Amino acid sequence: MEVSAIFLISFGLVTLIMLLTLSRPRQLRWGKKLGLWLSNLRKWWQDLQEGIECAPLEQRLNELVKRRWDVAERLLKAQKLRNPNQKRKWYLEKVIYDLKRGR
């Protein structure tokens, strides 16, 4: 958890510096700047959490396809075409489930 806290702090500082240096005060007010910063921070945090949740599933899938990640990506892509608008975790669980059942 310490690593994610360090990433969170560093991302926040970098984003704040970018907003302060790149945006013009007349075009964006501080409230809007803060809203943009919080939106970016929230998106980054969700992506980080999703990556943490998916890491064990990706490892399990990698073991099931005998370390052939190209096969795993092809299976994931096929599931995305069959079932659009799902989260990555769902696709990983579905592919693992199908591989275990021999589909």
C-alpha positions in Angstrom: 0.0 0.0 0.0 3.0 2.3 0.5 3.8 2.1 -3.2 0.3 3.2 -4.3 0.4 6.1 -1.8 3.7 7.3 -3.3 2.2 7.0 -6.8 -0.9 8.9 -5.7 1.2 11.7 -4.2 3.5 12.0 -7.1 0.7 11.9 -9.6 -1.1 14.6 -7.7 1.9 16.9 -7.6 2.7 16.4 -11.3 -0.9 17.1 -12.2 -1.1 20.2 -10.0 2.2 21.5 -11.5 0.9 20.8 -15.1 -2.4 22.6 -14.4 -0.7 25.6 -12.8 1.9 26.0 -15.6 -0.1 25.1 -18.7 -3.5 26.7 -18.0 -4.1 30.4 -18.2 -5.7 32.0 -15.2 -8.2 33.9 -17.3 -9.4 30.8 -19.2 -9.9 28.5 -16.2 -10.9 29.5 -12.7 -9.5 27.7 -9.7 -12.7 25.8 -9.2 -12.5 24.3 -12.6 -8.8 23.6 -12.3 -9.5 21.7 -9.1 -12.3 19.8 -10.7 -10.1 18.8 -13.6 -7.4 17.7 -11.2 -9.8 15.7 -9.1 -11.3 14.1 -12.2 -7.8 13.1 -13.4 -6.9 11.8 -9.9 -10.1 9.8 -9.6 -9.5 8.2 -13.1 -5.9 7.4 -12.2 -6.9 5.8 -8.9 -9.6 3.7 -10.5 -7.1 2.5 -13.2 -4.6 1.6 -10.4 -7.2 -0.3 -8.4 -8.3 -2.2 -11.5 -4.7 -3.1 -12.3 -4.2 -4.4 -8.8 -7.4 -6.4 -8.9 -6.6 -7.9 -12.4 -3.0 -8.8 -11.7 -3.7 -12.2 -10.1 -6.3 -13.0 -12.8 -3.8 -12.2 -15.5 -1.2 -14.4 -13.8 -3.7 -17.3 -13.6 -4.7 -16.8 -17.3 -1.1 -16.7 -18.2 -0.5 -20.1 -16.5 -3.6 -21.6 -18.1 -2.4 -20.7 -21.6 1.1 -21.9 -20.8 2.7 -18.5 -20.8 1.5 -17.7 -24.4 0.2 -14.2 -23.8 -0.7 -13.8 -27.5 -3.2 -16.6 -27.1 -4.6 -14.9 -23.9 -4.9 -11.6 -25.7 -6.8 -13.3 -28.6 -9.2 -14.9 -26.2 -9.8 -11.6 -24.3 -10.3 -9.8 -27.6 -12.9 -12.4 -28.7 -14.8 -12.0 -25.4 -14.8 -8.3 -25.8 -16.4 -8.6 -29.2 -19.0 -11.0 -27.9 -19.7 -9.1 -24.7 -19.0 -5.4 -25.1 -19.0 -2.8 -22.3 -17.6 -5.0 -19.5 -14.7 -4.4 -17.2 -11.3 -6.0 -17.7 -11.8 -8.1 -14.6 -15.0 -9.6 -16.0 -13.3 -10.5 -19.3 -10.4 -12.2 -17.4 -12.8 -14.1 -15.2 -14.9 -15.2 -18.2 -11.9 -16.4 -20.2 -10.5 -18.3 -17.2 -13.9 -19.9 -16.6 -14.2 -20.9 -20.2 -10.7 -22.4 -20.3 -11.4 -24.4 -17.1 -14.6 -25.8 -18.6 -12.8 -26.7 -21.9 -14.7 -24.4 -24.2 
